[in-house]
Amino acid sequence: MTAENRGLLAARGFPPARRRTGSTGWNRSAPFGAVARPAPTGGPPPSERMHDLDFLLGSLRCLFRTGAVRTARVRPILGGHYYQLDLTHVRPRKKERIRGSWVLGWDRVDSAFVSYYFDDAGIQGTSTSPGWLDGHFVLTGSFVLGELQQHAVIKSDITRIDEDHFTIAEHIEKNGTWVLLDTQDCARKR
């Protein structure tokens, strides 16, 4: 609120605005309506298994065999219990840009990684992985393909080349057989 507006309101008998932040009292320096939220307390710390996914943290650029480009900013969320990839997927041939999010975490009960994916093209789904086996991190799950209006089982096979380079081979299940959809060559900047 501008000084002029504050003066006008005060002249008409309205008291100055007071801002409250959480239960710690009044705070005149916080933005109007801002609420101070304490860091979560209690509960177990994040699983050490989340460090298996540290190779994703930072900025990613993935080039698809079919010409598409995916960029992502990857960060830990919810105290490190999950990693979130905020994605932008550009398909030059179709001149379209898709934005989405991919969240990965560790399921302590089933001892497996879990993945949740959703985007503005109507694709959504969940997948799981036991973790790294023989140099591969394979996520397999059920997805809804929005533009095709169908369900699909998809497998994403991640192979690390080095600390900042990995590939992903994505397959779709058709009649009990895995069919290659596309491959990605991904580079990370920390």
N, C-alpha and C positions, 0 to 999 in steps of 0.2 A: 504494500500500500504506500502510495506517495505521501510525502509530508503535507502536501496540499489537502489530500483527502483526509488524512488524520486530523488536520486542523479543522476542516469542515465538520467532521463528525464530533469532535470535541466541542465545537461552538454550538452544536445542536443538542448537547447534553449526553452524548454517548461516551462511556469511559474508554480509555485506550485499550487496544486489544492485548490480551495476555495469552501466551502460548504455553501449553503444557506438554511435557515430554515424559511419558511413562509415569512411574510412581516416584520419581526422584524429585519432583517439584516443578516450579515454573522456570522456563528458560526463554529469555527474551531474544537470545541470539540464534535459536534454531529456526529454520524456515517454517512459515505458517503451516500448521497441520502435521508437522513432522513428529513422529513418535519414536523415542529412543527404545530400542528393543534389546534386551540383554542377550548375550551369547547363550546358546542352549547349554544347560547343565544336566548332569545325570545321564544315565544310559551308558552303554559300552562305548569305548573309543572306536574309530573306524578300524576295520579289519586290516591287518598287515598285507593281506592279499591284494588290496587296492594298489599297492606299489607295482604289481605285475602290469598295470596299465599306465605307469608313469611315462612310457614312451610316447603317449598321446598328448601329454600336457604341452601347451604352447599354441602355436599357430601351424595349421596343416594346409598343404596344397596337394590335392590328388588329381592326377590326370588319368582319365578313363581311356581304354582302348578305342572306344567309339567316339572319342573327341570331346566328351563333356569334361568340365572342370569343377571340382568341389573344393571349397575352402572352408576351414573351420577354426574357431577359437575354442580351445579346450581348457576347462578349469575345474577344480574341485568345488563341489557344492555341499551344503548341509554338513558342515564340519568335516568334510573329507570322506563321508560315507558313500558319496557318488561322484562321478566325473560327468560333466555335461559338455557335449559338443554342440555349439551353435553353428549350424551349417548353412552354406549357400551353394546351391548346385546350379550350374549354368549349362544349358544344352544349346550350343551355338546353332546347330542345324534347325532346331525348332524355334530359336530365338525366345527361349523361355528361361526364367530364373525361379528356382524353387528354394524356399527357406524352410528349415526344419531344425529339430533338436533330437539328439541321441543321448540318452542318459544310461550310464553303466554303473553297476554296484555289485557288492558281494552279498549273497544270500547265505547267512550263517546256518540256517536250518537245513537247507539242501546242499550246502557246501558247493555252490556253483555261482558263477557270475550271471547276473541278470541284465537285460538290456531292454529299454523302452525307446521306440522310435516313432516320430510323428512329424508330418510336414504339411505345407499349405497346398499340396497337390492331392491330398486325401489319402496318402499312404500312412499307415500306422501298423504297429506290431510289436511283439515281444519275442525275445529269444534268450537262450541260455547257453552257457559254456562251462565245461569243467575246469577251464584254464589252459595253460600252455602244456601241450603234449607233443613230443617229438618235433619241437620247433614251430608248431602251429597253434594258433588261438582260434578255435572254430566256434562261431555262434550259429545256432540253428533255432528257427522259430516260425511262428505263424504270423502272416501279414495280410492286411487288406490293401490291395492295389487300387487306389481311388480312381485313376483315369481308366483302368480296365474294368472296374467294378467286379472284382473277383478276389477270392482268397488264394493265398499261395504259401507254400513252405519254402523258406529261403535259408541258404547256408552261406555265411561269410567266413572265408578262410584267410586269416591274417598271418603273414610270414614276415618276420623282421629281417632286414638286410644288415642294418647296424643301428646305433642309437637314434639316428634321425632319419631313417629311411625304412619303409616297409611296403609290402604289397597286399592287396586284398583281391581275392577271387570270389565273385558272387555267383552262386548257382541257384536255380529254381528246380523244385521237384516236379517232374512230369511223368506220370504212370510208373512211379517207383524208381525212376532214374534221375540222377542229377545232371542238369543241362546248364552249361556255362552261360550266364547272362552278360557279364562284363568283368574286366579286371581294372584295378586301380594301382597306380604307382604313386606313393605318397611320400612327401618330404616334410620334415618338421623344422620350424624355427623356434628356438626357446625364448 
